Amino acid sequence: MTETSTAGTPGSGRTRRDTPRRGNPVGRFFGAITRFFGAMALFIRQILDELRKVVRPTRHELVTYTSVVIVFVTGVMMYVWGLDRLIVKLIAFMFGE
């Protein structure tokens, strides 16, 4: 009986990662470095492209939005303060001072 090796053939269960890598390890290292910096450059280019799409508000819009936020936050603070005072009074009434 003779044995035939099917290692590395399609359908044998071995994957490409099981086979040893050939070639220059230094070249693979610099290739990885090149891909890394290429990916970083692409990322920065995409960021700059997105920043060019940003529409900045005018001075009038900025003042209007800021005023609305300040008035809204002040209103919510007064509401919460009022509820807090009411709860303190109810607890003082229930348990005595």
Phi, psi and omega per residue, in radians:
M1 nan 2.329 3.138
T2 -1.941 2.559 3.117
E3 -1.756 2.381 3.043
T4 -2.010 2.403 -3.123
S5 -1.590 2.279 3.090
T6 -1.931 0.230 -3.109
A7 -1.119 2.241 3.083
G8 1.553 -0.107 3.124
T9 -1.523 2.711 3.136
P10 -1.043 2.362 3.116
G11 1.479 0.078 -3.107
S12 -1.510 -0.121 3.136
G13 1.657 -0.249 3.108
R14 -1.461 2.465 3.131
T15 -1.759 2.981 -3.127
R16 -1.146 -0.503 -3.130
R17 -1.262 -0.353 3.128
D18 -1.249 -0.460 -3.100
T19 -1.409 2.504 -3.126
P20 -1.172 2.556 3.125
R21 -1.412 2.489 3.081
R22 -1.997 2.848 3.098
G23 1.941 -3.076 -3.065
N24 -1.471 2.045 -3.134
P25 -1.135 -0.530 3.114
V26 -1.181 -0.671 3.103
G27 -1.138 -0.668 3.091
R28 -1.135 -0.683 3.141
F29 -1.103 -0.858 -3.122
F30 -1.208 -0.498 3.048
G31 -1.143 -0.698 3.111
A32 -1.159 -0.709 3.109
I33 -1.099 -0.760 3.139
T34 -1.098 -0.747 3.110
R35 -1.120 -0.677 3.140
F36 -1.083 -0.882 -3.118
F37 -1.208 -0.548 3.049
G38 -1.121 -0.723 3.115
A39 -1.158 -0.684 3.101
M40 -1.115 -0.736 3.120
A41 -1.114 -0.713 3.095
L42 -1.088 -0.751 3.132
F43 -1.048 -0.804 -3.137
I44 -1.146 -0.692 3.088
R45 -1.074 -0.711 3.129
Q46 -1.171 -0.655 3.084
I47 -1.077 -0.824 -3.128
L48 -1.117 -0.656 3.085
D49 -1.082 -0.730 3.132
E50 -1.197 -0.642 3.131
L51 -1.170 -0.503 3.091
R52 -1.196 -0.405 -3.127
K53 -1.435 -0.219 -3.060
V54 -1.208 2.297 3.075
V55 -1.737 2.068 -3.121
R56 -1.541 2.441 -3.120
P57 -1.244 2.689 3.057
T58 -1.301 2.993 -3.132
R59 -1.091 -0.736 -3.139
H60 -1.085 -0.779 3.116
E61 -1.103 -0.701 -3.125
L62 -1.116 -0.769 3.120
V63 -1.128 -0.729 3.140
T64 -1.095 -0.856 -3.131
Y65 -1.091 -0.725 -3.136
T66 -1.119 -0.738 3.120
S67 -1.086 -0.762 3.132
V68 -1.069 -0.756 -3.131
V69 -1.132 -0.766 -3.125
I70 -1.111 -0.769 3.129
V71 -1.115 -0.757 -3.140
F72 -1.106 -0.808 -3.124
V73 -1.127 -0.694 3.102
T74 -1.088 -0.747 3.104
G75 -1.067 -0.781 3.130
V76 -1.141 -0.682 3.103
M77 -1.084 -0.753 3.130
M78 -1.125 -0.685 3.111
Y79 -1.094 -0.825 3.140
V80 -1.150 -0.701 3.110
W81 -1.078 -0.746 3.116
G82 -1.090 -0.779 3.083
L83 -1.073 -0.696 3.137
D84 -1.096 -0.805 3.126
R85 -1.085 -0.706 3.141
L86 -1.115 -0.780 3.139
I87 -1.123 -0.698 3.111
V88 -1.092 -0.760 3.128
K89 -1.112 -0.737 3.119
L90 -1.112 -0.726 3.128
I91 -1.171 -0.714 3.108
A92 -1.112 -0.675 3.124
F93 -1.169 -0.735 -3.090
M94 -1.228 -0.719 -3.036
F95 -1.841 -0.046 3.134
G96 1.348 2.794 -3.100
E97 -1.577 nan nan
